[in-house]
Amino acid sequence: MTEKQFTQLIDEDDIIEIAYDLFLEGAMTHLEPADQLIFALQFEELGAAEIAPLSDNWQNIITEQVDLNALSEVVIGLAETPDAELNDIFARILISRHPSKPFHHILWKK
């Protein structure tokens, strides 16, 4: 009898860290200079990178067949106050939590 092997998915804290690193790698290329400056000056006090519910629009954006159950959406942005929700989103990152199937797609602020 064969057993199904379950792959341990990358935990949410690590996936946020990976997504943030991907964001930093591309921010200079994809964000407007003013947004880069605002982000750099305010992120420590008002910024966050956090897991968000998967947006429905990913199905329309991603043409590859991916298992949505093994993906997370990470949003990176700023809030108006330290306790408020993020309202200025700089990037939405769809990222695989499967360690042997790396994948990500970033929607940048326009």
C-alpha positions, 0 to 999 in steps of 0.5 A: 500500500502506498502512502500519500506524502504531504509536503510541509508548506512554507509557514506564513512568517517565512512566506512574508519574509520571502515576499518582502525580499522580492518586493525590495528587489523590484521596487526600484524598477517598478515603483515611481520615485515618489512612492519609493521615497514615501515607502522608505521614509514611512515603512518603519512606522506605518508600513507592513507586509501581511498575508491577505485573503486571495483576491479573485482577480488572480485567476484572470491574471495568472495563465499558468495552472497553479494550485491556489491552496498552496499559494498566499497573497502578501500585500505590502503597503502603508497605513494612515496610523500604526493601528489602521489597515493598510490603505496605500498598497505598493505591491500585491504578491501571489507566492507559492508556499510549496518549497519545491514549486517556487512561483510568484507574481507581483502586481505593482502600484501604478 
